[in-house]
Amino acid sequence: MLNKITSFIKKQLEKKAPLPPDEELPSYRYLDRGHVDSIGLVKFIFEIEDEFAIEFSPEETQSDEFRTIGGLITMINRKILDS
């Protein structure tokens, strides 16, 4: 499942701009680097929620974990396993 999650997140973010090499992805702060702007963030969240049948709380989307690709992947995987 982690490979599916990672592929989906990479595909969504690469629509805007290229990503760094795979070894740098876990700590890559995609929001800080402009891969998703404030308007695009809502769409990005909806796409993730629809793809994996999960929901994020407002608190989760404000967390530091949500701001890195590795953290986001971990959050999604945790939500899938908890459902």
C-alpha positions in Angstrom: 0.0 0.0 0.0 2.9 2.4 0.7 4.0 2.2 -2.9 0.5 3.1 -4.1 0.3 6.0 -1.7 3.7 7.3 -2.7 3.0 7.0 -6.4 -0.3 8.8 -6.0 1.2 11.7 -4.0 4.2 12.0 -6.4 1.9 12.1 -9.4 -0.3 14.8 -7.9 2.6 17.0 -6.8 4.5 16.6 -10.1 1.6 18.2 -11.9 2.9 21.5 -10.6 6.7 21.0 -10.7 9.4 18.3 -10.6 10.1 16.7 -7.2 13.6 16.1 -5.8 15.2 12.7 -6.0 13.4 9.8 -4.2 15.9 9.7 -1.3 15.0 13.3 -0.4 11.2 12.8 -0.7 10.4 11.8 2.9 11.6 15.1 4.4 10.6 17.3 1.4 8.3 20.1 2.6 6.1 20.3 -0.5 3.9 23.1 1.0 6.9 25.3 1.8 8.3 24.7 -1.6 5.2 25.8 -3.5 4.1 22.5 -4.9 0.7 23.2 -3.4 -0.6 26.7 -2.8 -3.4 27.7 -0.4 -6.1 27.3 -3.1 -4.7 24.1 -4.4 -4.4 22.6 -1.0 -8.1 22.1 -0.6 -8.2 20.3 -4.0 -5.1 18.3 -3.1 -6.8 17.2 0.2 -10.0 16.2 -1.6 -8.1 14.2 -4.2 -6.3 12.2 -1.4 -9.5 11.7 0.5 -11.3 10.5 -2.6 -8.5 8.2 -3.7 -8.0 6.4 -0.4 -11.6 6.8 1.1 -10.3 8.7 4.2 -10.9 12.0 5.8 -8.5 14.5 7.3 -9.4 16.7 10.2 -8.5 20.4 10.1 -6.0 19.8 12.9 -4.3 17.1 10.8 -4.0 19.3 7.8 -2.3 22.0 10.0 0.2 19.5 11.6 3.9 19.5 10.8 3.6 15.8 9.8 1.2 16.8 7.0 3.8 19.3 5.6 6.3 16.7 4.4 5.8 14.0 1.8 7.0 11.3 4.2 4.7 12.5 7.0 1.7 12.7 4.6 2.3 9.2 3.4 2.5 8.0 7.0 -0.7 9.7 7.9 -2.6 8.3 4.9 -1.3 4.8 5.6 -2.3 5.1 9.2 -5.8 6.2 8.3 -6.2 3.3 5.8 -5.1 0.8 8.4 -7.4 2.3 11.1 -10.5 2.2 8.9 
